[in-house]
């Protein structure tokens, strides 16, 4: 099998993420073995990037939270 379209069709068979034990979100990567949301599996501290609190979530605003 090549590296083109036929091989890309096999990517829908298995899930890459599952529910995280620490944050409860569906962000724990099964192969990488760490959560992309909270950092569980990679760090003991909670993952909190600086840009996370900059914008309000899902309300349509593009500006800074005031």
Secondary structure, 3 states (H helix, E strand, C coil): CCCCHHHHHHHHCCCCEECCCCCCCCCEECCCCEECCCCCCCCCCCCCCCCCCCCCCCCCCCCCCC
